[in-house]
Amino acid sequence: MSKKVNNPWKAIGLVSMIGADLAICIIAGVLFGQYLDEWLHTAPWLMIVGLFLGLGVGIVSVYQMIRPYL
């Protein structure tokens, strides 16, 4: 059974949380990858890996956030 968001402010809050969560995960992955690149002198490979890991974590997080509404 799917839940429906009846309040438009709740819907706006949910969409805002989705965007912020995805952006934060991607940015954290890139920054962590850059830090490891500087430390291990492997630029830009770990930053690229961090980008994809952050994107993956962000997508999983967004999916968990919207799963009750599917």
All heavy atoms as TSV, in Angstrom:
chain	resi	resn	atom	element	x	y	z
A	1	MET	N	N	0.839	-1.177	0.000
A	1	MET	CA	C	0.000	0.000	0.000
A	1	MET	C	C	0.883	1.238	0.000
A	1	MET	O	O	1.831	1.337	0.739
A	1	MET	CB	C	-0.754	-0.053	1.300
A	1	MET	CG	C	-2.153	0.357	1.435
A	1	MET	SD	S	-3.488	-0.529	0.857
A	1	MET	CE	C	-4.479	0.648	0.175
A	2	SER	N	N	0.568	2.186	-0.809
A	2	SER	CA	C	1.386	3.394	-0.867
A	2	SER	C	C	0.715	4.523	-0.087
A	2	SER	O	O	-0.509	4.625	-0.048
A	2	SER	CB	C	1.598	3.822	-2.313
A	2	SER	OG	O	0.365	4.163	-2.902
A	3	LYS	N	N	1.551	5.319	0.543
A	3	LYS	CA	C	1.056	6.491	1.242
A	3	LYS	C	C	0.965	7.634	0.242
A	3	LYS	O	O	1.687	7.682	-0.732
A	3	LYS	CB	C	2.001	6.904	2.366
A	3	LYS	CG	C	2.014	5.948	3.508
A	3	LYS	CD	C	2.642	6.483	4.775
A	3	LYS	CE	C	3.989	7.067	4.674
A	3	LYS	NZ	N	4.618	7.384	5.932
A	4	LYS	N	N	0.049	8.556	0.519
A	4	LYS	CA	C	-0.082	9.728	-0.337
A	4	LYS	C	C	0.190	10.957	0.512
A	4	LYS	O	O	-0.275	11.056	1.639
A	4	LYS	CB	C	-1.487	9.787	-0.929
A	4	LYS	CG	C	-1.664	10.868	-1.938
A	4	LYS	CD	C	-3.018	10.786	-2.594
A	4	LYS	CE	C	-3.131	11.896	-3.615
A	4	LYS	NZ	N	-4.427	11.902	-4.253
A	5	VAL	N	N	0.952	11.885	-0.037
A	5	VAL	CA	C	1.245	13.124	0.663
A	5	VAL	C	C	0.131	14.104	0.332
A	5	VAL	O	O	0.007	14.551	-0.797
A	5	VAL	CB	C	2.614	13.699	0.244
A	5	VAL	CG1	C	2.884	15.001	0.968
A	5	VAL	CG2	C	3.715	12.696	0.517
A	6	ASN	N	N	-0.713	14.384	1.336
A	6	ASN	CA	C	-1.847	15.286	1.115
A	6	ASN	C	C	-1.484	16.748	1.330
A	6	ASN	O	O	-2.130	17.633	0.792
A	6	ASN	CB	C	-3.007	14.906	2.039
A	6	ASN	CG	C	-3.586	13.562	1.668
A	6	ASN	OD1	O	-3.608	13.191	0.503
A	6	ASN	ND2	N	-4.034	12.823	2.667
A	7	ASN	N	N	-0.486	16.994	2.137
A	7	ASN	CA	C	-0.090	18.350	2.464
A	7	ASN	C	C	0.978	18.804	1.464
A	7	ASN	O	O	2.029	18.177	1.356
A	7	ASN	CB	C	0.462	18.382	3.893
A	7	ASN	CG	C	0.755	19.772	4.383
A	7	ASN	OD1	O	0.762	20.724	3.613
A	7	ASN	ND2	N	1.009	19.886	5.675
A	8	PRO	N	N	0.745	19.902	0.737
A	8	PRO	CA	C	1.749	20.339	-0.238
A	8	PRO	C	C	3.073	20.738	0.410
A	8	PRO	O	O	4.129	20.597	-0.201
A	8	PRO	CB	C	1.095	21.521	-0.940
A	8	PRO	CG	C	-0.032	21.939	-0.086
A	8	PRO	CD	C	-0.435	20.755	0.722
A	9	TRP	N	N	3.047	21.216	1.652
A	9	TRP	CA	C	4.299	21.582	2.321
A	9	TRP	C	C	5.131	20.355	2.638
A	9	TRP	O	O	6.358	20.391	2.598
A	9	TRP	CB	C	4.010	22.387	3.584
A	9	TRP	CG	C	3.464	23.744	3.248
A	9	TRP	CD1	C	2.177	24.167	3.413
A	9	TRP	CD2	C	4.172	24.828	2.648
A	9	TRP	NE1	N	2.048	25.450	2.958
A	9	TRP	CE2	C	3.266	25.883	2.478
A	9	TRP	CE3	C	5.478	25.007	2.229
A	9	TRP	CZ2	C	3.625	27.101	1.925
A	9	TRP	CZ3	C	5.842	26.222	1.673
A	9	TRP	CH2	C	4.914	27.249	1.533
A	10	LYS	N	N	4.465	19.236	2.962
A	10	LYS	CA	C	5.204	17.992	3.190
A	10	LYS	C	C	5.841	17.510	1.895
A	10	LYS	O	O	6.955	17.005	1.895
A	10	LYS	CB	C	4.270	16.913	3.731
A	10	LYS	CG	C	4.071	16.948	5.206
A	10	LYS	CD	C	3.337	15.703	5.648
A	10	LYS	CE	C	3.310	15.623	7.144
A	10	LYS	NZ	N	2.697	14.386	7.617
A	11	ALA	N	N	5.127	17.666	0.790
A	11	ALA	CA	C	5.679	17.260	-0.508
A	11	ALA	C	C	6.894	18.109	-0.862
A	11	ALA	O	O	7.909	17.592	-1.344
A	11	ALA	CB	C	4.612	17.371	-1.591
A	12	ILE	N	N	6.815	19.409	-0.626
A	12	ILE	CA	C	7.948	20.296	-0.897
A	12	ILE	C	C	9.130	19.931	-0.005
A	12	ILE	O	O	10.284	19.905	-0.446
A	12	ILE	CB	C	7.543	21.775	-0.711
A	12	ILE	CG1	C	6.563	22.188	-1.811
A	12	ILE	CG2	C	8.759	22.690	-0.703
A	12	ILE	CD1	C	5.930	23.546	-1.605
A	13	GLY	N	N	8.856	19.626	1.249
A	13	GLY	CA	C	9.915	19.212	2.169
A	13	GLY	C	C	10.569	17.914	1.743
A	13	GLY	O	O	11.789	17.775	1.816
A	14	LEU	N	N	9.759	16.961	1.266
A	14	LEU	CA	C	10.306	15.682	0.808
A	14	LEU	C	C	11.199	15.876	-0.416
A	14	LEU	O	O	12.300	15.333	-0.485
A	14	LEU	CB	C	9.173	14.710	0.488
A	14	LEU	CG	C	9.587	13.326	-0.005
A	14	LEU	CD1	C	10.373	12.587	1.073
A	14	LEU	CD2	C	8.369	12.536	-0.422
A	15	VAL	N	N	10.753	16.676	-1.370
A	15	VAL	CA	C	11.553	16.927	-2.568
A	15	VAL	C	C	12.840	17.663	-2.205
A	15	VAL	O	O	13.914	17.366	-2.746
A	15	VAL	CB	C	10.723	17.712	-3.609
A	15	VAL	CG1	C	11.588	18.185	-4.750
A	15	VAL	CG2	C	9.581	16.866	-4.114
A	16	SER	N	N	12.766	18.594	-1.280
A	16	SER	CA	C	13.961	19.316	-0.837
A	16	SER	C	C	14.949	18.371	-0.158
A	16	SER	O	O	16.161	18.458	-0.378
A	16	SER	CB	C	13.591	20.441	0.120
A	16	SER	OG	O	12.770	21.373	-0.518
A	17	MET	N	N	14.436	17.475	0.663
A	17	MET	CA	C	15.296	16.506	1.340
A	17	MET	C	C	15.967	15.577	0.333
A	17	MET	O	O	17.137	15.232	0.485
A	17	MET	CB	C	14.484	15.674	2.338
A	17	MET	CG	C	14.087	16.406	3.582
A	17	MET	SD	S	15.433	16.478	4.746
A	17	MET	CE	C	15.540	14.779	5.233
A	18	ILE	N	N	15.233	15.184	-0.700
A	18	ILE	CA	C	15.800	14.305	-1.721
A	18	ILE	C	C	16.964	15.002	-2.414
A	18	ILE	O	O	18.050	14.436	-2.571
A	18	ILE	CB	C	14.719	13.875	-2.726
A	18	ILE	CG1	C	13.767	12.887	-2.072
A	18	ILE	CG2	C	15.344	13.280	-3.983
A	18	ILE	CD1	C	12.532	12.575	-2.901
A	19	GLY	N	N	16.758	16.238	-2.839
A	19	GLY	CA	C	17.816	16.978	-3.528
A	19	GLY	C	C	19.021	17.226	-2.641
A	19	GLY	O	O	20.164	17.046	-3.070
A	20	ALA	N	N	18.772	17.635	-1.412
A	20	ALA	CA	C	19.873	17.913	-0.491
A	20	ALA	C	C	20.647	16.641	-0.153
A	20	ALA	O	O	21.881	16.647	-0.117
A	20	ALA	CB	C	19.331	18.557	0.784
A	21	ASP	N	N	19.943	15.558	0.068
A	21	ASP	CA	C	20.596	14.298	0.425
A	21	ASP	C	C	21.473	13.801	-0.718
A	21	ASP	O	O	22.615	13.388	-0.494
A	21	ASP	CB	C	19.535	13.261	0.780
A	21	ASP	CG	C	20.127	12.017	1.389
A	21	ASP	OD1	O	21.015	12.152	2.243
A	21	ASP	OD2	O	19.687	10.914	1.021
A	22	LEU	N	N	20.962	13.857	-1.931
A	22	LEU	CA	C	21.746	13.415	-3.081
A	22	LEU	C	C	22.975	14.289	-3.283
A	22	LEU	O	O	24.081	13.781	-3.502
A	22	LEU	CB	C	20.867	13.421	-4.336
A	22	LEU	CG	C	21.413	12.750	-5.576
A	22	LEU	CD1	C	21.714	11.287	-5.297
A	22	LEU	CD2	C	20.426	12.873	-6.715
A	23	ALA	N	N	22.804	15.593	-3.161
A	23	ALA	CA	C	23.935	16.512	-3.336
A	23	ALA	C	C	24.990	16.311	-2.251
A	23	ALA	O	O	26.197	16.288	-2.544
A	23	ALA	CB	C	23.438	17.953	-3.327
A	24	ILE	N	N	24.570	16.142	-1.012
A	24	ILE	CA	C	25.520	15.966	0.092
A	24	ILE	C	C	26.313	14.672	-0.068
A	24	ILE	O	O	27.529	14.648	0.145
A	24	ILE	CB	C	24.785	16.012	1.449
A	24	ILE	CG1	C	24.331	17.445	1.735
A	24	ILE	CG2	C	25.661	15.486	2.570
A	24	ILE	CD1	C	23.384	17.567	2.902
A	25	CYS	N	N	25.653	13.603	-0.480
A	25	CYS	CA	C	26.356	12.331	-0.671
A	25	CYS	C	C	27.389	12.443	-1.781
A	25	CYS	O	O	28.518	11.949	-1.637
A	25	CYS	CB	C	25.357	11.222	-0.990
A	25	CYS	SG	S	24.364	10.717	0.410
A	26	ILE	N	N	27.034	13.082	-2.885
A	26	ILE	CA	C	27.973	13.217	-4.001
A	26	ILE	C	C	29.152	14.103	-3.603
A	26	ILE	O	O	30.321	13.765	-3.866
A	26	ILE	CB	C	27.257	13.762	-5.247
A	26	ILE	CG1	C	26.267	12.719	-5.766
A	26	ILE	CG2	C	28.251	14.145	-6.326
A	26	ILE	CD1	C	25.363	13.222	-6.855
A	27	ILE	N	N	28.879	15.221	-2.975
A	27	ILE	CA	C	29.946	16.136	-2.568
A	27	ILE	C	C	30.873	15.468	-1.554
A	27	ILE	O	O	32.102	15.594	-1.641
A	27	ILE	CB	C	29.356	17.448	-2.014
A	27	ILE	CG1	C	28.707	18.243	-3.159
A	27	ILE	CG2	C	30.413	18.285	-1.313
A	27	ILE	CD1	C	27.871	19.420	-2.709
A	28	ALA	N	N	30.311	14.733	-0.599
A	28	ALA	CA	C	31.138	14.040	0.394
A	28	ALA	C	C	32.030	13.000	-0.277
A	28	ALA	O	O	33.204	12.867	0.073
A	28	ALA	CB	C	30.251	13.393	1.450
A	29	GLY	N	N	31.492	12.264	-1.241
A	29	GLY	CA	C	32.287	11.269	-1.944
A	29	GLY	C	C	33.439	11.898	-2.712
A	29	GLY	O	O	34.568	11.399	-2.686
A	30	VAL	N	N	33.165	13.010	-3.405
A	30	VAL	CA	C	34.210	13.690	-4.171
A	30	VAL	C	C	35.276	14.255	-3.250
A	30	VAL	O	O	36.482	14.109	-3.505
A	30	VAL	CB	C	33.599	14.798	-5.056
A	30	VAL	CG1	C	34.669	15.698	-5.628
A	30	VAL	CG2	C	32.778	14.180	-6.177
A	31	LEU	N	N	34.874	14.894	-2.165
A	31	LEU	CA	C	35.851	15.476	-1.241
A	31	LEU	C	C	36.716	14.407	-0.573
A	31	LEU	O	O	37.927	14.590	-0.415
A	31	LEU	CB	C	35.146	16.334	-0.192
A	31	LEU	CG	C	34.522	17.628	-0.713
A	31	LEU	CD1	C	33.794	18.351	0.410
A	31	LEU	CD2	C	35.568	18.518	-1.339
A	32	PHE	N	N	36.094	13.304	-0.190
A	32	PHE	CA	C	36.868	12.217	0.409
A	32	PHE	C	C	37.832	11.622	-0.611
A	32	PHE	O	O	38.981	11.307	-0.289
A	32	PHE	CB	C	35.933	11.145	0.981
A	32	PHE	CG	C	36.640	10.095	1.768
A	32	PHE	CD1	C	37.288	10.413	2.947
A	32	PHE	CD2	C	36.675	8.777	1.326
A	32	PHE	CE1	C	37.957	9.443	3.679
A	32	PHE	CE2	C	37.335	7.804	2.050
A	32	PHE	CZ	C	37.975	8.136	3.229
A	33	GLY	N	N	37.382	11.485	-1.854
A	33	GLY	CA	C	38.255	10.990	-2.909
A	33	GLY	C	C	39.423	11.931	-3.173
A	33	GLY	O	O	40.555	11.484	-3.374
A	34	GLN	N	N	39.157	13.242	-3.169
A	34	GLN	CA	C	40.239	14.207	-3.355
A	34	GLN	C	C	41.247	14.134	-2.213
A	34	GLN	O	O	42.462	14.214	-2.441
A	34	GLN	CB	C	39.679	15.628	-3.450
A	34	GLN	CG	C	39.083	15.959	-4.775
A	34	GLN	CD	C	38.557	17.386	-4.815
A	34	GLN	OE1	O	38.230	17.974	-3.780
A	34	GLN	NE2	N	38.474	17.941	-6.002
A	35	TYR	N	N	40.743	14.002	-1.003
A	35	TYR	CA	C	41.637	13.884	0.157
A	35	TYR	C	C	42.541	12.660	0.014
A	35	TYR	O	O	43.757	12.746	0.225
A	35	TYR	CB	C	40.811	13.803	1.446
A	35	TYR	CG	C	41.644	13.482	2.662
A	35	TYR	CD1	C	42.464	14.440	3.233
A	35	TYR	CD2	C	41.619	12.203	3.216
A	35	TYR	CE1	C	43.244	14.142	4.336
A	35	TYR	CE2	C	42.391	11.900	4.316
A	35	TYR	CZ	C	43.205	12.866	4.876
A	35	TYR	OH	O	43.976	12.567	5.972
A	36	LEU	N	N	41.943	11.526	-0.361
A	36	LEU	CA	C	42.744	10.317	-0.535
A	36	LEU	C	C	43.712	10.462	-1.705
A	36	LEU	O	O	44.841	9.951	-1.641
A	36	LEU	CB	C	41.839	9.103	-0.739
A	36	LEU	CG	C	41.068	8.623	0.481
A	36	LEU	CD1	C	40.159	7.455	0.106
A	36	LEU	CD2	C	42.005	8.222	1.598
A	37	ASP	N	N	43.306	11.147	-2.775
A	37	ASP	CA	C	44.205	11.387	-3.910
A	37	ASP	C	C	45.432	12.197	-3.492
A	37	ASP	O	O	46.551	11.895	-3.911
A	37	ASP	CB	C	43.471	12.135	-5.029
A	37	ASP	CG	C	42.750	11.195	-5.975
A	37	ASP	OD1	O	43.152	10.025	-6.074
A	37	ASP	OD2	O	41.790	11.644	-6.624
A	38	GLU	N	N	45.217	13.229	-2.698
A	38	GLU	CA	C	46.346	14.039	-2.229
A	38	GLU	C	C	47.265	13.231	-1.323
A	38	GLU	O	O	48.484	13.362	-1.396
A	38	GLU	CB	C	45.836	15.278	-1.500
A	38	GLU	CG	C	45.196	16.295	-2.406
A	38	GLU	CD	C	44.627	17.480	-1.639
A	38	GLU	OE1	O	44.945	17.624	-0.438
A	38	GLU	OE2	O	43.862	18.241	-2.247
A	39	TRP	N	N	46.684	12.404	-0.492
A	39	TRP	CA	C	47.456	11.624	0.459
A	39	TRP	C	C	48.251	10.511	-0.234
A	39	TRP	O	O	49.402	10.257	0.081
A	39	TRP	CB	C	46.521	11.044	1.514
A	39	TRP	CG	C	47.191	10.310	2.621
A	39	TRP	CD1	C	48.275	10.715	3.347
A	39	TRP	CD2	C	46.831	9.033	3.129
A	39	TRP	NE1	N	48.590	9.763	4.278
A	39	TRP	CE2	C	47.717	8.718	4.175
A	39	TRP	CE3	C	45.823	8.133	2.824
A	39	TRP	CZ2	C	47.637	7.548	4.894
A	39	TRP	CZ3	C	45.736	6.963	3.548
A	39	TRP	CH2	C	46.641	6.682	4.566
A	40	LEU	N	N	47.620	9.846	-1.215
A	40	LEU	CA	C	48.242	8.707	-1.871
A	40	LEU	C	C	48.857	9.043	-3.229
A	40	LEU	O	O	49.423	8.163	-3.880
A	40	LEU	CB	C	47.211	7.586	-2.053
A	40	LEU	CG	C	46.604	7.022	-0.769
A	40	LEU	CD1	C	45.474	6.062	-1.087
A	40	LEU	CD2	C	47.670	6.340	0.061
A	41	HIS	N	N	48.722	10.305	-3.674
A	41	HIS	CA	C	49.259	10.767	-4.964
A	41	HIS	C	C	48.737	9.920	-6.133
A	41	HIS	O	O	49.509	9.416	-6.947
A	41	HIS	CB	C	50.790	10.762	-4.949
A	41	HIS	CG	C	51.375	11.541	-3.823
A	41	HIS	ND1	N	51.315	12.912	-3.773
A	41	HIS	CD2	C	51.994	11.141	-2.687
A	41	HIS	CE1	C	51.895	13.320	-2.665
A	41	HIS	NE2	N	52.304	12.270	-1.977
A	42	THR	N	N	47.433	9.782	-6.198
A	42	THR	CA	C	46.803	8.980	-7.244
A	42	THR	C	C	45.803	9.774	-8.073
A	42	THR	O	O	44.936	9.193	-8.708
A	42	THR	CB	C	46.073	7.776	-6.634
A	42	THR	OG1	O	45.105	8.252	-5.703
A	42	THR	CG2	C	47.022	6.822	-5.968
A	43	ALA	N	N	45.922	11.095	-8.062
A	43	ALA	CA	C	44.924	11.956	-8.715
A	43	ALA	C	C	44.733	11.578	-10.172
A	43	ALA	O	O	45.691	11.223	-10.842
A	43	ALA	CB	C	45.352	13.410	-8.601
A	44	PRO	N	N	43.572	11.630	-10.683
A	44	PRO	CA	C	42.236	11.915	-10.153
A	44	PRO	C	C	41.428	10.658	-9.879
A	44	PRO	O	O	40.208	10.713	-9.769
A	44	PRO	CB	C	41.604	12.705	-11.283
A	44	PRO	CG	C	42.098	12.031	-12.511
A	44	PRO	CD	C	43.529	11.633	-12.154
A	45	TRP	N	N	42.092	9.501	-9.801
A	45	TRP	CA	C	41.357	8.245	-9.786
A	45	TRP	C	C	40.472	8.049	-8.569
A	45	TRP	O	O	39.329	7.594	-8.700
A	45	TRP	CB	C	42.336	7.077	-9.950
A	45	TRP	CG	C	43.039	7.173	-11.260
A	45	TRP	CD1	C	44.350	7.479	-11.454
A	45	TRP	CD2	C	42.457	7.060	-12.553
A	45	TRP	NE1	N	44.625	7.544	-12.797
A	45	TRP	CE2	C	43.472	7.288	-13.494
A	45	TRP	CE3	C	41.177	6.791	-13.015
A	45	TRP	CZ2	C	43.245	7.246	-14.858
A	45	TRP	CZ3	C	40.951	6.750	-14.376
A	45	TRP	CH2	C	41.980	6.963	-15.270
A	46	LEU	N	N	40.950	8.338	-7.394
A	46	LEU	CA	C	40.122	8.123	-6.202
A	46	LEU	C	C	38.999	9.146	-6.101
A	46	LEU	O	O	37.951	8.852	-5.531
A	46	LEU	CB	C	40.994	8.117	-4.950
A	46	LEU	CG	C	41.948	6.930	-4.853
A	46	LEU	CD1	C	42.794	7.037	-3.610
A	46	LEU	CD2	C	41.194	5.618	-4.894
A	47	MET	N	N	39.189	10.331	-6.682
A	47	MET	CA	C	38.096	11.304	-6.722
A	47	MET	C	C	36.962	10.771	-7.601
A	47	MET	O	O	35.784	10.903	-7.264
A	47	MET	CB	C	38.570	12.646	-7.256
A	47	MET	CG	C	37.472	13.690	-7.257
A	47	MET	SD	S	37.897	15.181	-8.147
A	47	MET	CE	C	37.932	14.587	-9.819
A	48	ILE	N	N	37.323	10.146	-8.725
A	48	ILE	CA	C	36.304	9.578	-9.605
A	48	ILE	C	C	35.585	8.422	-8.921
A	48	ILE	O	O	34.352	8.302	-8.992
A	48	ILE	CB	C	36.942	9.144	-10.936
A	48	ILE	CG1	C	37.463	10.375	-11.686
A	48	ILE	CG2	C	35.962	8.367	-11.792
A	48	ILE	CD1	C	38.331	10.076	-12.878
A	49	VAL	N	N	36.345	7.589	-8.222
A	49	VAL	CA	C	35.740	6.490	-7.464
A	49	VAL	C	C	34.817	7.049	-6.385
A	49	VAL	O	O	33.697	6.556	-6.190
A	49	VAL	CB	C	36.832	5.577	-6.860
A	49	VAL	CG1	C	36.245	4.588	-5.875
A	49	VAL	CG2	C	37.581	4.860	-7.961
A	50	GLY	N	N	35.265	8.096	-5.689
A	50	GLY	CA	C	34.436	8.729	-4.663
A	50	GLY	C	C	33.169	9.323	-5.242
A	50	GLY	O	O	32.112	9.272	-4.616
A	51	LEU	N	N	33.258	9.886	-6.439
A	51	LEU	CA	C	32.073	10.432	-7.104
A	51	LEU	C	C	31.039	9.346	-7.333
A	51	LEU	O	O	29.856	9.513	-6.993
A	51	LEU	CB	C	32.469	11.073	-8.434
A	51	LEU	CG	C	31.329	11.471	-9.370
A	51	LEU	CD1	C	30.596	12.676	-8.804
A	51	LEU	CD2	C	31.849	11.762	-10.749
A	52	PHE	N	N	31.483	8.210	-7.881
A	52	PHE	CA	C	30.537	7.135	-8.155
A	52	PHE	C	C	30.015	6.474	-6.887
A	52	PHE	O	O	28.840	6.094	-6.817
A	52	PHE	CB	C	31.152	6.109	-9.103
A	52	PHE	CG	C	31.245	6.614	-10.509
A	52	PHE	CD1	C	32.482	6.808	-11.108
A	52	PHE	CD2	C	30.111	6.920	-11.236
A	52	PHE	CE1	C	32.579	7.276	-12.403
A	52	PHE	CE2	C	30.193	7.402	-12.530
A	52	PHE	CZ	C	31.423	7.581	-13.117
A	53	LEU	N	N	30.873	6.353	-5.867
A	53	LEU	CA	C	30.393	5.807	-4.595
A	53	LEU	C	C	29.385	6.744	-3.941
A	53	LEU	O	O	28.368	6.303	-3.409
A	53	LEU	CB	C	31.568	5.548	-3.654
A	53	LEU	CG	C	32.415	4.326	-3.954
A	53	LEU	CD1	C	33.608	4.266	-3.009
A	53	LEU	CD2	C	31.596	3.064	-3.861
A	54	GLY	N	N	29.664	8.054	-3.978
A	54	GLY	CA	C	28.721	9.022	-3.429
A	54	GLY	C	C	27.400	9.015	-4.175
A	54	GLY	O	O	26.331	9.112	-3.577
A	55	LEU	N	N	27.467	8.879	-5.494
A	55	LEU	CA	C	26.250	8.800	-6.290
A	55	LEU	C	C	25.449	7.550	-5.937
A	55	LEU	O	O	24.223	7.608	-5.783
A	55	LEU	CB	C	26.595	8.810	-7.775
A	55	LEU	CG	C	25.443	8.818	-8.756
A	55	LEU	CD1	C	24.600	10.070	-8.586
A	55	LEU	CD2	C	25.960	8.731	-10.177
A	56	GLY	N	N	26.138	6.430	-5.783
A	56	GLY	CA	C	25.460	5.189	-5.411
A	56	GLY	C	C	24.816	5.268	-4.042
A	56	GLY	O	O	23.665	4.864	-3.854
A	57	VAL	N	N	25.554	5.799	-3.077
A	57	VAL	CA	C	25.006	5.950	-1.718
A	57	VAL	C	C	23.815	6.915	-1.730
A	57	VAL	O	O	22.803	6.683	-1.070
A	57	VAL	CB	C	26.102	6.431	-0.745
A	57	VAL	CG1	C	25.510	6.865	0.588
A	57	VAL	CG2	C	27.134	5.343	-0.545
A	58	GLY	N	N	23.923	7.987	-2.517
A	58	GLY	CA	C	22.834	8.947	-2.616
A	58	GLY	C	C	21.579	8.337	-3.220
A	58	GLY	O	O	20.464	8.581	-2.746
A	59	ILE	N	N	21.743	7.517	-4.250
A	59	ILE	CA	C	20.583	6.889	-4.883
A	59	ILE	C	C	19.919	5.904	-3.929
A	59	ILE	O	O	18.686	5.864	-3.822
A	59	ILE	CB	C	21.005	6.205	-6.199
A	59	ILE	CG1	C	21.320	7.277	-7.242
A	59	ILE	CG2	C	19.925	5.263	-6.709
A	59	ILE	CD1	C	21.939	6.749	-8.514
A	60	VAL	N	N	20.718	5.127	-3.207
A	60	VAL	CA	C	20.152	4.194	-2.230
A	60	VAL	C	C	19.412	4.962	-1.129
A	60	VAL	O	O	18.318	4.582	-0.708
A	60	VAL	CB	C	21.252	3.286	-1.635
A	60	VAL	CG1	C	20.742	2.515	-0.433
A	60	VAL	CG2	C	21.782	2.349	-2.704
A	61	SER	N	N	19.997	6.053	-0.682
A	61	SER	CA	C	19.374	6.859	0.367
A	61	SER	C	C	18.055	7.474	-0.099
A	61	SER	O	O	17.064	7.471	0.632
A	61	SER	CB	C	20.344	7.953	0.816
A	61	SER	OG	O	19.758	8.767	1.776
A	62	VAL	N	N	18.037	7.973	-1.328
A	62	VAL	CA	C	16.807	8.545	-1.881
A	62	VAL	C	C	15.749	7.455	-2.035
A	62	VAL	O	O	14.574	7.668	-1.727
A	62	VAL	CB	C	17.083	9.256	-3.219
A	62	VAL	CG1	C	15.797	9.569	-3.959
A	62	VAL	CG2	C	17.876	10.528	-2.984
A	63	TYR	N	N	16.159	6.285	-2.488
A	63	TYR	CA	C	15.209	5.183	-2.631
A	63	TYR	C	C	14.580	4.824	-1.283
A	63	TYR	O	O	13.380	4.603	-1.189
A	63	TYR	CB	C	15.880	3.963	-3.243
A	63	TYR	CG	C	14.963	2.771	-3.319
A	63	TYR	CD1	C	13.928	2.733	-4.241
A	63	TYR	CD2	C	15.110	1.696	-2.446
A	63	TYR	CE1	C	13.071	1.659	-4.298
A	63	TYR	CE2	C	14.259	0.619	-2.495
A	63	TYR	CZ	C	13.239	0.600	-3.430
A	63	TYR	OH	O	12.381	-0.469	-3.473
A	64	GLN	N	N	15.407	4.758	-0.235
A	64	GLN	CA	C	14.875	4.442	1.090
A	64	GLN	C	C	13.932	5.533	1.580
A	64	GLN	O	O	12.972	5.261	2.294
A	64	GLN	CB	C	16.012	4.244	2.081
A	64	GLN	CG	C	16.786	2.969	1.854
A	64	GLN	CD	C	17.969	2.841	2.789
A	64	GLN	OE1	O	18.350	3.769	3.463
A	64	GLN	NE2	N	18.558	1.649	2.805
A	65	MET	N	N	14.218	6.768	1.180
A	65	MET	CA	C	13.377	7.886	1.606
A	65	MET	C	C	12.001	7.857	0.929
A	65	MET	O	O	10.992	8.183	1.544
A	65	MET	CB	C	14.097	9.199	1.284
A	65	MET	CG	C	13.647	10.366	2.089
A	65	MET	SD	S	14.536	11.882	1.655
A	65	MET	CE	C	16.227	11.420	1.796
A	66	ILE	N	N	11.969	7.457	-0.344
A	66	ILE	CA	C	10.692	7.497	-1.069
A	66	ILE	C	C	9.973	6.151	-1.094
A	66	ILE	O	O	8.843	6.070	-1.581
A	66	ILE	CB	C	10.880	7.995	-2.517
A	66	ILE	CG1	C	11.716	7.025	-3.323
A	66	ILE	CG2	C	11.444	9.388	-2.532
A	66	ILE	CD1	C	11.727	7.324	-4.806
A	67	ARG	N	N	10.613	5.099	-0.572
A	67	ARG	CA	C	9.985	3.767	-0.606
A	67	ARG	C	C	8.593	3.739	0.029
A	67	ARG	O	O	7.701	3.094	-0.515
A	67	ARG	CB	C	10.894	2.742	0.058
A	67	ARG	CG	C	10.383	1.348	-0.092
A	67	ARG	CD	C	11.300	0.289	0.416
A	67	ARG	NE	N	12.331	0.808	1.309
A	67	ARG	CZ	C	13.199	0.061	1.942
A	67	ARG	NH1	N	13.151	-1.234	1.794
A	67	ARG	NH2	N	14.097	0.585	2.722
A	68	PRO	N	N	8.332	4.434	1.132
A	68	PRO	CA	C	6.974	4.385	1.684
A	68	PRO	C	C	5.912	4.986	0.765
A	68	PRO	O	O	4.719	4.709	0.913
A	68	PRO	CB	C	7.066	5.208	2.983
A	68	PRO	CG	C	8.499	5.240	3.319
A	68	PRO	CD	C	9.243	5.140	2.035
A	69	TYR	N	N	6.322	5.807	-0.189
A	69	TYR	CA	C	5.365	6.482	-1.044
A	69	TYR	C	C	5.155	5.773	-2.376
A	69	TYR	O	O	4.393	6.219	-3.216
A	69	TYR	CB	C	5.822	7.920	-1.308
A	69	TYR	CG	C	5.971	8.706	-0.024
A	69	TYR	CD1	C	7.219	8.914	0.536
A	69	TYR	CD2	C	4.862	9.180	0.639
A	69	TYR	CE1	C	7.354	9.596	1.724
A	69	TYR	CE2	C	4.975	9.863	1.827
A	69	TYR	CZ	C	6.242	10.079	2.360
A	69	TYR	OH	O	6.361	10.749	3.546
A	70	LEU	N	N	5.863	4.665	-2.600
A	70	LEU	CA	C	5.711	3.928	-3.853
A	70	LEU	C	C	4.558	2.970	-3.800
A	70	LEU	O	O	4.158	2.460	-2.853
A	70	LEU	CB	C	7.017	3.185	-4.191
A	70	LEU	CG	C	8.222	4.067	-4.433
A	70	LEU	CD1	C	9.448	3.186	-4.687
A	70	LEU	CD2	C	8.004	4.967	-5.613
